[in-house]
Amino acid sequence: MTGQPIQEFGSIASDFLLPGVQNGQFRLADFLEGKRGAIVVFWSGVCSHCVRYDAYLNGFTEGAPRNWR
């Protein structure tokens, strides 16, 4: 065990920072600003299982309110 607390499903996540695919960094708090919540998907462009979900995941933004993007 790494000594980090276990995150319970459905609980509020602590803020975290992730590297962007094409440089930059992204903080959870930045995505949540002015919103009720967010879905975070950890995805890999080199994983054949992940790539199969591209169209499905992109569908979340199609038809979504503009303030979701």
C-alpha positions as CSV (number, residue, x, y, z in Angstrom):
1,M,0.0,0.0,0.0
2,T,1.3,3.5,-0.8
3,G,-0.1,5.1,2.3
4,Q,-2.6,7.2,0.3
5,P,-6.2,7.2,1.5
6,I,-8.6,4.9,-0.3
7,Q,-11.2,6.8,-2.5
8,E,-14.7,5.4,-1.9
9,F,-17.0,5.1,-4.9
10,G,-19.4,8.0,-5.0
11,S,-17.5,10.2,-2.6
12,I,-16.0,13.6,-3.4
13,A,-12.6,13.3,-5.0
14,S,-9.7,15.4,-3.8
15,D,-8.2,17.8,-6.3
16,F,-5.5,16.4,-8.5
17,L,-3.3,17.4,-11.5
18,L,-2.8,15.3,-14.6
19,P,-0.5,15.8,-17.6
20,G,-2.2,16.6,-20.9
21,V,-1.9,14.4,-24.0
22,Q,-0.3,17.3,-26.0
23,N,1.6,19.1,-23.2
24,G,0.1,21.2,-20.4
25,Q,-1.5,20.1,-17.2
26,F,-5.1,19.8,-16.1
27,R,-6.5,20.2,-12.6
28,L,-9.8,18.6,-11.6
29,A,-10.9,21.9,-9.9
30,D,-10.5,23.7,-13.3
31,F,-13.0,21.3,-14.9
32,L,-15.4,21.6,-12.0
33,E,-15.6,25.3,-11.9
34,G,-19.2,26.4,-12.3
35,K,-20.4,22.8,-12.8
36,R,-22.1,20.2,-10.6
37,G,-19.7,17.3,-11.4
38,A,-17.4,15.7,-13.9
39,I,-16.7,12.2,-15.2
40,V,-12.9,11.4,-15.4
41,V,-12.0,8.6,-17.8
42,F,-8.4,7.3,-17.8
43,W,-7.7,6.3,-21.3
44,S,-4.7,5.2,-23.4
45,G,-4.3,5.8,-27.1
46,V,-2.0,2.7,-27.4
47,C,-4.4,0.3,-25.6
48,S,-6.6,-1.6,-28.1
49,H,-9.4,-2.0,-25.5
50,C,-9.5,1.8,-24.8
51,V,-9.4,2.7,-28.5
52,R,-12.6,0.7,-29.1
53,Y,-14.4,3.1,-26.8
54,D,-13.4,6.3,-28.7
55,A,-16.8,6.8,-30.5
56,Y,-18.7,5.9,-27.3
57,L,-16.8,8.4,-25.2
58,N,-17.0,11.1,-27.9
59,G,-20.8,10.6,-27.9
60,F,-21.0,12.1,-24.4
61,T,-20.4,15.6,-25.8
62,E,-22.7,15.2,-28.8
63,G,-25.9,16.9,-27.9
64,A,-24.7,17.9,-24.5
65,P,-25.3,21.5,-23.3
66,R,-22.5,23.9,-24.4
67,N,-21.5,24.6,-20.9
68,W,-20.4,20.9,-20.5
69,R,-17.5,21.4,-22.8
